[in-house]
Amino acid sequence: MSGRHIPVLANEIVNLAKGCSRFVDCTVGDGGHAARLLDTGGKLLAIDRDPDAISVASAKLDAPDVKWVNASYSDPEALRAVRLFQPDFVFFDLGVSSRQIDTDSRGFSFRRDVPLDMRMTPSIGVTGADILNTTDRDGLTRIFREYADEPKAKRLANEIVRRRKVAPFETSDHLVNAVRGALGSRTGPADFARLFQAVRIEVNGELRALEEALPVVLDVLAPSGILAVISYHSVEDRVVKNRFRAWSLACVCPPELLVCTCRGRALGTLITRKPIFPSEEEVRSNPRARSARLRAFRKSHAS
C-alpha cells in the first residue's frame, strides 16, 4: 500500500481557520493539514507524540514560524506550550496516519504477521500484545464493547483468554484468528479494523487524553477562537459532540435544581450542529477518509 499522506477534510479546515493567525495542530502527523494552514499565513505550534511524525513533518514544514513539541497533546508539556502560544485556532486530527498504518513494524495493521504493538510513541508503554495477554475477561469485554461497539464482546474476550493459555498473542494473525474463532469465519476486514482499533485506543489511552485536553484547550484559546476536531470513531465523536454541546449551553444544571448553580453562560457557539463529512469525491480519492467527521466550536468573544 502507498504511504502517501493525504490530509482529510483539508479544505474544510482551511475554511474554518480563515481570519486566524496562530494555529495549533495537536496531532501534526505528516504535516498535511499544517502545511495548508501555514499557506494561509501565520504561525504554527505543531504537536505529536510520535517522534517519527515530528521528523517527517519538520522536514516538510521547514519554516521559521513553526514551533515543535514531541509529546501527547494531553501531556503537561504540550498543554503549557499551547497556553504560552495563545492560539486562535486549535485542531485535532484523531486516529493514526497512513504512514503509521503502512509501516508494519509499528503494529497498527491487521495485515499478515504484523507485531501487535500499536504504540503511538514507540518503545514507551504497553503494547497491544500486552493488553491481550494480561487484561482479564471483564477488561477485554469492556474494550471491545465500548471501543468497537461489538455485541459479542464477551465471547471474543473468552476466546482470547482461552487461546493465550496455549500461546501468547504476538502478531496480528493471533488476534485475527481469535476474532474468527469467536465471531465466525465470515468476519472480514471491516470487523478486524474495528476490533484492532479498539485495542489501539486502549494501548494509547486515546479517549482519556481527549477528555483531559479539550477543556484545557478551550480555556487557553483566544476569545472568538476556533476549536476543530476530526474523529474517525463513534466513541471519539461522542466525546467531542457532548463537550461542544455542553459548552454551547448557558446552563448545564440538572433539571431538578430550582436555582442555577453552574456558570450561567454559554462558553461559545457550535459552528457545526451536525458533523461535516468528506465528499464522495474525497472518499473516492482517499478511501481512509470514509469514516471521518469534523466538528467545530467557536469560543465566546468574552474571555
Secondary structure as UniProt FT lines:
FT   TURN            8..9
FT   HELIX           10..16
FT   TURN            17..19
FT   STRAND          22..25
FT   TURN            26..27
FT   TURN            29..30
FT   HELIX           32..38
FT   TURN            39..40
FT   STRAND          43..48
FT   HELIX           51..60
FT   TURN            64..65
FT   STRAND          66..70
FT   TURN            73..74
FT   HELIX           76..85
FT   STRAND          89..93
FT   HELIX           98..102
FT   HELIX           104..106
FT   TURN            112..113
FT   TURN            122..123
FT   HELIX           128..134
FT   HELIX           137..148
FT   TURN            151..152
FT   HELIX           153..166
FT   HELIX           172..183
FT   TURN            185..186
FT   HELIX           189..204
FT   HELIX           206..220
FT   TURN            223..224
FT   STRAND          226..231
FT   HELIX           234..247
FT   TURN            255..256
FT   STRAND          268..270
FT   HELIX           280..285
FT   HELIX           287..289
FT   TURN            290..291
FT   STRAND          293..299
//
